[in-house]
C-alpha cells in the first residue's frame, strides 16, 4: 500500500496524514458542504414521515414503534409500505421531545452531524480496505494507506448525491444504516483480532456480504486468480489450499450465512402480510410484460445510478411518473448507456479477478463489493422496489465508488508525468462537488425551491408539476396552481391525485361542471379513492344533485370507514335536506372519530339552536368546549345559545373570550351587542354595534339593530330632559 500512497503524495500533503488531523479535515469539510440546510423546512416526504406521524408524539406508546412502519401505519395493514425502521423513528421522537415540537432545525442538525460522523469513520474503514489489517507489537492497527484513505473519505464527504439523505430529514434512515454498516465492519475487524465473537454476532446483520468478502480476501488471503487457474487446470492441489482448510474462516462464513438467513426470516415475519403493493407509476419497468424489456430498463436504471455517482450535477427529488420513459426496444439509443456500464464493470471485474498484482485485485474486489452489495436491495433483482431511481440508496454504495476513484487516481498518477495536472483535477473535483453540495442543500431548504429545481431535470415528471401546483395552492395562488395541475394530468392522464386537487380548486371557483368531470374520472380510474368520492359528493351537493351526492359520500365511507370529514359533509347534505336527525347523527359520528372536529361540533350547536333545542344545544356546546377549550367559534355559538336562554352573564363572558381570541370578526361584536341590547346594557350595546359596523359596514341586520338602539337612546334622552 505504500506504493499507492506514494502515487498520491503530490495530492495529499504529509501535514494532514496523522489520523487525528485527517479525521478533523474530513469532518470539517463534510460540515461545510451541508451546513446550509440546517435551518431548512420539513420538505417532501418529511411531512408524512414526521409532521403527520403520530408515532413521534408522547401519547403514542413506545411499544407501537415496533409494530408500525416508517410512516406510522401498522405493518399488518395491507396499505403499509413495509418500511420497518423503528430506530430511525425513535430518533425522530427524541428530536421531537427535545425540540418541544416540530421545529426542523434540531432534526436537520442531527442529520448533518451523522453525515460528518460517517465521513470520519470512513477514514478508518478506507484505511483497512486500502492497507489491510496489520498491527503493531502493542496490538494497535497500523494505518498503511493514509493518503488513499483520506482522499477517498474526502471524495465521499463532498459527494452531492448525498444531499437528499442529509438535507431531507427522512434520509436519516439511510444515514443510520450507513453508520451501523461501518461500525459493524470495524467491529468485525476488531473481533477477528481480539477473538470477541459477541461483536460478530452484534455486527453481522448490517453488512454480511461485505464482511464475508473482506474475511476471505484480506483475513483469509484467498487468491481468486489462483483458485480460477487451478480449477481450469483441474489441479488436485486445490483441495489442499490452506484457506479452504481454515476452520476459523469456515466457522465465520457459517455464522454469517446462518445469521443472514435468520435476519431475513425475522424481517419477513415482521412484514406480516408480505411485500408492499406498488403501482405502475412508481416503477413502470417492473410492470412490463416482456422479461427483455424489464431487463433492459433495470440495467438502464443501473447506468443512471452510475452516472449520478460520476456526474452528480443532474439531481432530482423524484424520478418517477414519466421522468425516465421506458426503453421498449433495443433500437433505443439509450441502450448505449447500459452497454457502456457493463463494459466498465466487466473490465473492473476482470482486473479484480485476473490481475497478477495481488494488491490491485484486493482493492478492486473490495471496492466493487462496497459499490454493489449495498445497492442490491434497490436493484429489483430480489423484489420489486417502489422507485425508478432514488439518490438516497446511493449513499453507502458511493463509498465503493470513492474507493475505486481513489485507486484510479493513484494508477493514473503512477503512469503519467503530469502529476500537477492530476492534482489540479482532483482538487477541482473536490471543490466543484463542495459547491454543488452547498447549492443543492439550499434547494432542499424549502419545497418551492426543491420542486422547481426538478423542472430542468425531469420536465416530463408529472409528480414534479403536481407538487409545484400543490405548493402554490397551499399559498393561495390558485390560478398558477391550476396550470401545473393541468400539466400533471396531461403528462399522466391517470394521475388521480392531480385530478382530485384540480377538481377541488375548480369547485372553490364555482366551475362545478368541469370539477365533477375530473372527480368522476378520478373515481373511475381508482374506485377506492375515498377523498375523490367525498369531493365529488361536495360538487354534486352544490349542483343540487342530492341523491348522487349522498351516494358519493356513502361510497367514500365504504372505502374509508374512519373518515370524519366525509361524515361532516354528509351531515351538511342532510341539513340542506332538512333531515335534522340524520345530520346530527352524521356530525356526531365525525366527532367520535375526530373529537377535535370543530366544524362538526359547531354545526350541531347551530342546528339545535335554530330548531329551538336550546338545552341540548347548550349541552353539546359545553361538551365541545371541554374537548377544544380555545376554539373561539365554539365559544361564539355557545354564547348565542346561552344568551337566548337568558344566561346573560355567562354568555357575555364567552363572547368577550371569543373576541379576545379573534377581535376582528364583525359578527362577534354584533351578537355581543344584541346580547347587551336584550340585557338592557344599551351603551355597551352601542359600542359593540359601532365596532361591528366598522369591521363590516355592509351588515344590514347589525345596521338595523343599531338604528333601533339609537332611536331608543334618543327617546330615553328626551324623556330624561
C-alpha positions in Angstrom: 0.0 0.0 0.0 3.0 2.3 0.3 3.1 2.3 -3.5 -0.5 3.7 -3.8 0.2 6.3 -1.2 3.4 7.3 -2.9 1.4 7.8 -6.1 -0.8 10.3 -4.2 1.9 12.2 -2.4 1.6 15.2 -4.7 -2.2 15.4 -4.0 -2.4 14.9 -0.2 0.2 16.9 1.9 2.0 14.9 4.6 0.9 17.5 7.2 -2.6 16.1 7.4 -1.7 12.4 7.3 -1.9 11.8 11.1 -5.2 10.1 11.8 -6.5 12.9 14.1 -5.8 15.7 11.6 -7.2 13.6 8.7 -10.4 13.0 10.5 -10.6 16.6 11.6 -10.2 17.8 8.0 -12.8 15.3 6.7 -15.3 16.2 9.5 -15.0 20.0 8.9 -15.3 19.6 5.1 -18.4 17.5 5.5 -20.0 20.0 7.8 -19.2 22.9 5.4 -20.9 21.0 2.5 -24.3 20.6 4.1 -24.4 23.3 6.8 -26.6 25.4 4.5 -29.5 23.0 5.2 -29.5 23.4 9.0 -32.5 25.8 9.0 -34.5 24.3 6.2 -38.2 23.4 6.4 -39.7 19.9 6.5 -40.0 19.1 2.8 -41.4 16.4 0.6 -41.6 13.1 2.5 -40.8 14.8 5.8 -44.4 15.8 6.1 -45.8 12.3 6.1 -42.9 10.6 8.0 -42.5 13.3 10.7 -45.2 16.0 10.9 -48.1 13.7 10.3 -46.6 10.7 12.0 -48.3 10.1 15.4 -45.5 7.8 16.5 -43.5 10.8 17.3 -45.9 12.2 19.8 -45.9 11.3 23.5 -49.4 9.9 23.6 -48.3 7.0 21.3 -46.9 4.2 23.4 -43.2 3.4 22.6 -44.1 -0.2 22.0 -46.2 0.8 18.9 -43.0 1.8 17.1 -42.0 -1.8 16.8 -45.3 -2.7 15.1 -45.6 0.3 12.8 -43.8 1.1 9.5 -41.7 4.2 8.9 -44.9 6.3 8.2 -46.8 5.3 11.3 -49.1 2.7 9.8 -49.4 -0.8 11.2 -47.2 -3.3 9.5 -50.0 -5.8 9.4 -52.1 -3.4 7.3 -52.5 -4.2 3.6 -51.7 -0.5 2.9 -48.5 -0.5 4.8 -45.3 0.5 3.0 -43.5 -2.3 4.9 -40.5 0.1 5.5 -39.6 -1.1 9.0 -37.2 1.5 10.6 -38.2 1.7 14.3 -34.8 3.0 15.4 -35.0 5.9 12.9 -38.5 6.8 14.1 -37.2 6.6 17.7 -34.6 9.2 16.9 -37.3 11.4 15.3 -39.3 11.0 18.5 -36.3 12.1 20.7 -35.8 15.1 18.3 -39.5 16.0 18.8 -39.2 15.7 22.6 -36.0 17.7 22.8 -37.2 20.4 20.4 -40.6 20.7 22.1 -42.5 20.2 18.9 -42.0 20.1 15.1 -39.1 22.5 14.8 -37.0 21.4 11.9 -33.6 22.9 13.0 -32.9 20.1 15.5 -33.8 17.4 13.0 -31.5 18.9 10.4 -28.6 19.4 12.7 -28.7 15.7 13.7 -28.6 14.6 10.0 -25.6 16.9 9.3 -23.7 15.6 12.3 -24.5 12.0 11.3 -23.0 12.6 7.9 -19.9 14.1 9.4 -19.5 11.1 11.7 -19.9 8.6 8.9 -17.3 10.5 6.8 -14.9 10.5 9.7 -15.5 6.7 10.3 -14.7 6.1 6.6 -11.1 7.3 7.2 -10.6 4.2 9.3 -12.7 1.9 7.0 -10.8 3.0 3.9 -7.5 2.6 5.8 -8.4 -1.1 6.4 -9.7 -1.6 2.8 -6.6 0.0 1.2 -3.9 -1.1 3.7 -5.2 -4.3 5.1 -5.2 -5.5 8.7 -1.8 -5.2 10.2 -1.0 -4.5 13.9 2.0 -3.2 15.8 3.6 -5.2 18.6 1.4 -3.4 21.0 -1.7 -4.5 19.2 -2.6 -1.2 17.6 -3.8 -1.2 14.0 -1.4 0.3 11.5 -2.5 3.0 9.1 -0.8 1.8 6.0 -2.6 4.0 3.4 -3.1 7.4 5.0 -3.2 9.4 1.7 -5.5 7.0 -0.1 -7.9 6.7 2.9 -8.0 10.5 3.4 -8.7 11.2 -0.3 -11.4 8.6 -0.5 -13.1 9.9 2.7 -12.9 13.5 1.3 -14.5 12.4 -2.0 -17.3 10.7 0.0 -17.8 13.7 2.3 -18.3 16.1 -0.5 -20.4 14.0 -2.9 -23.5 15.9 -3.9 -25.6 12.7 -4.3 -25.7 12.6 -0.5 -27.8 15.8 -0.3 -31.1 14.0 -0.2 -30.0 11.9 2.8 -28.5 14.8 4.7 -30.8 17.8 3.8 -34.0 15.7 3.7 -34.8 14.6 7.3 -36.2 11.2 6.3 -32.8 10.5 4.8 -31.8 9.7 8.4 -32.8 6.1 7.8 -30.0 5.8 5.2 -27.6 7.7 7.4 -28.2 5.4 10.3 -28.0 2.3 8.1 -24.6 3.5 6.9 -23.4 4.3 10.4 -24.3 0.8 11.7 -22.9 -0.7 8.5 -19.5 0.9 9.1 -19.5 0.2 12.9 -20.3 -3.4 12.1 -17.4 -3.6 9.6 -14.9 -2.1 12.1 -16.3 -4.3 14.8 -15.8 -7.3 12.6 -12.2 -6.4 12.2 -11.7 -5.8 15.9 -13.5 -9.1 16.7 -11.1 -11.0 14.5 -8.1 -9.5 16.2 -9.5 -9.9 19.8 -11.5 -13.1 19.1 -14.6 -11.4 20.6 -17.3 -13.5 19.0 -20.1 -11.4 20.5 -19.1 -8.4 18.3 -19.5 -10.6 15.3 -23.0 -11.6 16.4 -24.0 -8.0 17.1 -22.4 -6.6 13.9 -23.1 -9.0 11.0 -26.7 -8.2 10.3 -25.7 -4.9 8.7 -23.1 -6.0 6.1 -23.0 -9.7 5.8 -21.8 -9.7 2.2 -19.0 -7.2 2.6 -17.8 -8.8 5.8 -17.6 -12.2 4.1 -15.7 -10.7 1.1 -13.3 -8.9 3.4 -12.8 -12.0 5.5 -12.0 -14.2 2.5 -9.7 -11.8 0.7 -8.0 -9.9 3.5 -8.1 -12.1 6.6 -8.1 -15.4 4.7 -5.7 -14.1 2.0 -7.5 -16.1 -0.7 -6.3 -15.5 -4.2 -9.2 -15.7 -6.6 -6.9 -15.8 -9.6 -5.1 -18.8 -8.1 -8.3 -20.6 -7.5 -9.6 -19.9 -11.0 -6.3 -21.1 -12.5 -6.3 -24.4 -10.5 -10.0 -25.0 -11.3 -9.3 -24.5 -15.1 -6.3 -26.9 -14.9 -8.2 -29.3 -12.6 -5.3 -29.1 -10.2 -5.7 -31.5 -7.3 -3.8 -29.3 -5.0 -6.9 -27.1 -4.9 -8.2 -29.3 -2.1 -5.1 -28.7 0.0 -5.3 -24.8 -0.1 -4.8 -23.5 3.4 -7.7 -21.0 3.2 -10.2 -23.8 2.4 -9.0 -25.8 5.3 -9.1 -22.9 7.7 -11.6 -23.9 10.3 -12.0 -20.4 11.7 -12.9 -19.0 8.3 -15.4 -21.7 7.6 -16.9 -21.1 11.1 -17.2 -17.4 10.4 -18.8 -18.0 7.0 -21.3 -20.4 8.5 -22.1 -17.9 11.2 -22.6 -15.1 8.7 -24.8 -17.3 6.5 -26.9 -18.6 9.3 -27.2 -15.1 10.8 -28.2 -13.6 7.4 -30.9 -16.3 6.9 -32.2 -15.6 10.4 -32.4 -11.9 9.9 -34.2 -12.3 6.6 -36.7 -14.7 8.2 -37.4 -12.3 11.1 -37.8 -9.4 8.7 -40.3 -11.4 6.7 -42.3 -12.3 9.8 -42.4 -8.7 10.9 -43.7 -7.6 7.5 -46.8 -9.8 8.2 -48.8 -9.6 5.0 -46.0 -9.9 2.5 -44.2 -7.3 0.4 -45.9 -3.9 -0.2 -48.0 -3.2 -3.2 -46.6 -0.6 -5.6 -48.2 0.9 -8.7 -47.0 1.1 -12.3 -46.2 4.8 -11.9 -43.8 4.0 -9.0 -41.7 1.5 -11.1 -43.0 1.1 -14.6 -40.3 -1.3 -15.8 -41.3 -3.9 -13.2 -44.8 -4.0 -14.7 -43.6 -4.6 -18.2 -44.9 -7.8 -19.8 -41.7 -8.7 -21.6 -38.8 -10.0 -19.5 -36.4 -8.5 -22.1 -37.9 -5.0 -21.6 -37.7 -5.4 -17.8 -34.0 -6.5 -18.0 -33.1 -3.7 -20.4 -34.7 -1.0 -18.3 -33.4 -2.3 -15.0 -29.9 -2.1 -16.5 -30.6 1.3 -17.8 -31.6 2.4 -14.3 -28.2 1.0 -13.0 -26.4 3.1 -15.6 -28.3 6.2 -14.5 -27.2 5.5 -10.9 -23.7 5.1 -12.1 -23.9 8.4 -13.9 -25.2 10.2 -10.7 -22.1 8.9 -8.9 -19.9 10.0 -11.8 -21.5 13.4 -12.6 -23.8 14.4 -9.7 -25.0 17.7 -11.3 -28.2 16.2 -12.5 -30.2 15.6 -9.3 -33.9 15.4 -8.7 -36.1 14.8 -5.6 -38.2 12.2 -7.5 -37.6 10.2 -10.7 -40.9 8.5 -11.2 -44.1 9.5 -13.1 -42.6 9.5 -16.6 -39.3 11.1 -15.7 -37.5 8.2 -17.3 -39.5 6.8 -20.3 -39.4 3.1 -20.8 -37.0 1.6 -23.3 -39.2 -0.6 -25.4 -36.7 -1.9 -28.0 -33.0 -2.5 -28.4 -33.1 0.2 -31.1 -33.4 2.9 -28.5 -30.2 4.9 -28.4 -30.2 4.8 -24.6 -29.1 1.2 -24.8 -25.6 2.6 -25.4 -25.6 3.7 -21.7 -26.1 0.3 -20.3 -23.6 -1.2 -22.7 -21.0 1.3 -21.5 -21.8 0.5 -17.9 -21.3 -3.2 -18.4 -18.1 -2.7 -20.4 -16.7 -0.8 -17.5 -18.0 -3.3 -14.9 -16.7 -6.3 -16.8 -13.3 -4.6 -17.2 -13.1 -3.9 -13.5 -14.3 -7.4 -12.6 -11.6 -8.9 -14.9 -8.9 -6.8 -13.3 -10.3 -7.7 -9.8 -10.1 -11.4 -10.6 -7.3 -11.9 -13.0 -4.7 -9.2 -12.4 -1.3 -10.5 -11.4 -1.0 -7.7 -8.9 -2.5 -9.1 -5.7 -2.8 -5.6 -4.2 -4.8 -4.4 -7.2 -7.0 -7.5 -7.1 -7.8 -7.0 -3.5 -8.6 -3.2 -3.7 -10.8 -3.6 -6.8 -12.7 -6.5 -5.4 -13.4 -4.7 -2.1 -14.3 -1.5 -3.9 -16.7 -3.4 -6.2 -18.1 -5.2 -3.1 -18.7 -1.9 -1.3 -20.3 -0.5 -4.5 -22.5 -3.4 -5.5 -23.5 -5.2 -2.3 -25.3 -2.3 -0.5 -27.1 -1.5 -3.8 -28.5 -5.0 -4.2 -31.8 -4.4 -2.2 -32.6 -1.5 -4.6 -31.8 -3.4 -7.8 -35.2 -5.1 -8.4 -33.4 -8.4 -8.6 -34.9 -9.9 -5.5 -38.2 -8.0 -5.2 -40.0 -5.0 -6.8 -39.0 -1.7 -5.3 -41.2 1.5 -5.2 -39.0 3.8 -7.2 -37.1 4.1 -10.5 -34.0 5.9 -9.3 -33.5 7.1 -5.7 -30.5 9.2 -4.8 -30.7 8.1 -1.2 -29.9 4.5 -2.0 -26.5 5.6 -3.4 -25.3 6.9 0.0 -23.4 3.8 1.0 -22.5 2.4 -2.5 -20.9 5.8 -3.1 -18.2 4.7 -0.6 -17.2 1.9 -3.0 -17.2 4.4 -5.9 -14.9 6.8 -4.0 -12.6 3.9 -3.2 -12.4 2.9 -6.9 -11.9 6.5 -8.0 -9.1 7.0 -5.5 -7.4 3.9 -6.8 -7.9 5.2 -10.3 -6.2 8.5 -9.5 -3.3 6.6 -8.0 -2.9 4.4 -11.1 -3.2 7.4 -13.4 -0.6 9.3 -11.4 1.7 6.4 -11.5 1.7 6.2 -15.3 1.6 9.9 -16.0 4.3 12.6 -15.9 1.7 15.4 -15.5 1.2 14.9 -11.8 0.4 18.5 -11.1 -2.4 18.3 -13.7 -3.8 15.3 -11.9 -3.6 17.0 -8.6 -5.4 20.0 -10.1 -8.2 17.7 -11.4 -8.6 16.0 -8.0 -8.8 19.4 -6.2 -11.1 20.7 -8.9 -13.5 17.7 -8.4 -13.4 18.3 -4.6 -14.1 22.0 -4.9 -16.8 21.6 -7.6 -18.6 18.9 -5.5 -18.4 21.1 -2.4 -20.0 23.9 -4.4 -22.7 21.6 -5.7 -23.4 20.4 -2.2 -23.9 23.9 -1.0 -26.2 24.8 -3.9 -28.2 21.6 -3.6 -28.5 22.0 0.2 -30.0 25.4 -0.4 -32.5 23.9 -2.8 -33.6 21.4 -0.2 -34.4 24.2 2.3 -37.9 24.8 1.0 -40.4 22.9 -1.0 -40.8 25.7 -3.6 -37.1 25.7 -4.4 -36.8 21.9 -4.3 -39.8 21.3 -6.6 -38.8 24.0 -9.1 -35.2 22.7 -9.3 -36.6 19.4 -10.7 -38.3 21.1 -13.7 -35.0 21.3 -15.6 -34.0 17.7 -14.7 -37.3 15.9 -15.2 -39.8 18.1 -17.2 -41.8 15.0 -18.1 -42.3 14.1 -14.4 -46.0 14.6 -13.6 -45.2 14.5 -9.9 -42.9 17.5 -10.2 -45.7 19.6 -11.7 -48.2 18.2 -9.2 -46.0 19.2 -6.2 -45.4 22.7 -7.5 -49.1 23.1 -8.1 -49.9 21.8 -4.5 -47.3 24.2 -3.1 -48.9 27.1 -5.0 -52.4 26.1 -3.9 -51.3 26.0 -0.3 -50.1 29.5 -0.6 -53.4 30.7 -2.1 -52.2 31.1 -5.7 -54.9 29.0 -7.3 -54.5 30.4 -10.8 -50.9 29.3 -11.1 -51.7 26.0 -9.3 -54.3 25.2 -12.0 -51.7 25.5 -14.7 -49.4 23.0 -13.0 -52.2 20.6 -12.1 -53.4 20.6 -15.7 -49.9 19.8 -16.9 -49.6 17.0 -14.4 -52.8 15.5 -15.7 -51.6 16.0 -19.4 -48.4 14.2 -18.7 -50.1 11.4 -16.8 -53.8 11.1 -17.7 -54.3 8.6 -14.9 -52.9 10.9 -12.2 -55.9 10.7 -9.8 -54.4 12.9 -7.1 -53.8 15.7 -9.5 -57.4 15.4 -10.8 -58.7 15.4 -7.2 -56.7 18.6 -6.3 -57.6 20.3 -9.6 -61.2 19.4 -9.1 -61.1 20.9 -5.6 -59.8 24.2 -6.8 -62.4 24.4 -9.6 -65.1 23.6 -7.1 -64.0 26.6 -5.0 -64.0 28.8 -8.1 -67.6 27.6 -8.8 -66.5 25.8 -12.0 -68.7 22.9 -10.9 -69.2 21.1 -14.2 -65.5 20.6 -15.0 -64.9 19.8 -11.4 -67.5 17.0 -11.5 -66.0 15.6 -14.7 -62.5 15.4 -13.3 -63.6 13.9 -10.0 -65.8 11.4 -11.8 -62.9 10.3 -13.9 -60.6 10.0 -10.9 -63.0 7.6 -9.1 -63.5 5.7 -12.3 -59.7 5.2 -12.6 -59.3 4.4 -8.9 -62.7 3.2 -7.5 -61.4 3.1 -3.9 -60.2 6.7 -3.9 -62.2 7.9 -0.9 -61.1 11.5 -0.9 -62.2 11.9 -4.6 -65.6 10.3 -3.8 -66.1 12.8 -0.9 -65.1 15.8 -3.1 -67.4 14.5 -5.9 -70.2 14.5 -3.3 -69.5 18.1 -2.3 -69.6 19.2 -6.0 -72.9 17.2 -6.6 -74.4 18.8 -3.5 -73.5 22.2 -4.9 -75.2 21.2 -8.1 -78.4 20.3 -6.1 -77.9 16.6 -7.1 -78.6 15.4 -3.6 -79.2 11.7 -4.2 -75.9 11.4 -6.2 -74.1 13.4 -3.5 -75.4 11.1 -0.8 -74.3 8.0 -2.8 -70.8 9.5 -3.3 -70.4 10.2 0.4 -71.6 6.7 1.3 -69.1 5.2 -1.2 -66.3 7.3 0.3 -67.1 6.0 3.8 -67.3 2.4 2.5 -63.7 2.7 1.3 -62.5 4.6 4.3 -64.6 3.7 7.3 -62.9 6.2 9.7 -63.5 9.4 7.6 -64.7 12.2 9.9 -64.6 14.9 7.2 -66.9 12.8 5.0 -69.3 12.4 7.8 -69.2 16.1 8.3 -70.1 16.8 4.7 -72.8 14.2 4.8 -74.3 16.0 7.7 -74.3 19.2 5.8 -76.2 17.5 3.0 -78.8 16.2 5.4 -79.1 19.7 6.9 -79.8 21.1 3.5 -82.5 18.5 3.0 -84.0 19.3 6.5 -83.2 15.8 7.6 -82.1 17.1 11.0 -81.8 13.8 12.9 -79.6 12.3 10.1 -77.5 15.5 10.1 -76.9 15.4 13.9 -76.1 11.7 13.7 -73.6 12.2 10.9 -71.9 15.1 12.8 -71.8 13.0 15.9 -70.0 10.3 14.0 -67.5 12.9 12.8 -66.8 14.0 16.4 -66.5 10.4 17.7 -63.9 9.7 15.0 -62.2 13.1 15.5 -63.0 14.7 18.8 -61.3 17.9 17.8 -63.5 18.3 14.7 -64.6 21.9 15.4 -66.9 22.4 12.4 -68.9 19.3 13.2 -69.4 20.4 16.8 -70.3 23.9 15.7 -72.8 22.7 13.2 -74.5 20.6 15.8 -74.8 23.6 18.2 -76.2 25.8 15.4 -78.7 23.3 14.2 -80.0 22.6 17.7 -80.2 26.3 18.3 -82.1 27.0 15.1 -84.6 24.2 15.8 -85.3 25.6 19.4 -83.5 22.8 21.3 -81.6 25.2 23.5 -80.9 22.8 26.4 -79.5 20.2 24.0 -77.5 22.8 22.1 -76.1 24.1 25.4 -75.1 20.5 26.5 -73.4 19.9 23.1 -71.6 23.2 23.3 -70.2 22.6 26.8 -69.1 19.1 25.7 -67.3 20.6 22.7 -65.5 23.3 24.7 -64.2 20.7 27.2 -62.5 18.9 24.3 -61.5 22.1 22.4 -61.3 24.8 25.1 -59.6 27.5 23.0 -61.9 27.4 19.9 -63.4 30.9 19.6 -66.1 29.7 17.0 -67.5 27.3 19.6 -67.4 30.0 22.3 -69.4 32.2 20.0 -72.0 29.6 19.2 -72.5 28.6 22.8 -72.6 32.2 23.8 -75.6 32.7 21.4 -77.4 29.8 22.9 -76.8 31.0 26.5 -78.0 34.5 25.5 -81.3 33.1 24.2 -81.6 31.1 27.4 -81.2 34.5 29.3 -77.9 33.3 30.9 -76.6 36.8 30.1 -73.5 36.8 32.4 -72.1 33.5 31.2 -73.0 34.4 27.6 -71.2 37.8 28.0 -68.0 36.0 29.3 -67.9 33.7 26.3 -68.4 36.5 23.8 -65.6 38.5 25.4 -63.3 35.5 25.4 -64.1 34.8 21.7 -63.5 38.5 20.8 -60.1 38.4 22.7 -59.1 35.4 20.6 -60.3 36.9 17.4 -61.0 40.6 17.7 -61.6 41.4 14.1 -64.7 39.3 13.5 -67.7 41.6 13.0 -70.3 39.0 13.9 -68.7 38.5 17.4 -69.1 42.2 18.2 -72.6 42.4 16.6 -74.0 39.4 18.5 -72.5 40.7 21.8 -74.2 44.0 21.1 -77.5 42.1 20.6 -76.9 40.4 24.0 -76.3 43.8 25.7 -79.3 45.2 23.9 -81.6 42.5 25.3 -79.9 42.7 28.7 -80.5 46.4 28.9 -76.8 47.4 28.8 -77.5 49.9 26.0 -74.3 51.9 26.0 -72.2 48.7 25.8 -74.5 47.5 23.0 -73.9 50.8 21.2 -70.1 50.4 21.5 -70.1 46.9 20.0 -72.6 47.7 17.3 -70.2 50.5 16.1 -67.2 48.2 16.2 -69.1 45.6 14.3 -70.1 48.1 11.6 -66.5 49.4 11.3 -65.4 45.9 10.6 -68.3 45.1 8.2 -70.2 48.2 7.1 -72.5 46.0 4.8 -74.1 44.0 7.7 -77.7 45.0 7.2 -79.0 43.3 10.3 -76.4 45.0 12.5 -77.2 48.4 11.0 -80.9 47.9 11.5 -80.4 46.9 15.2 -78.0 49.8 15.7 -80.6 52.2 14.3 -83.3 50.8 16.7 -80.9 51.2 19.6 -80.1 54.8 18.7 -83.7 55.7 18.4 -84.3 54.2 21.8 -81.4 56.0 23.3 -82.7 59.3 21.8 -86.1 58.7 23.2 -84.7 57.9 26.6 -82.6 61.1 26.4 -85.7 63.2 25.5 -87.6 61.6 28.4 -84.9 62.5 30.8 -84.9 66.1 29.6 
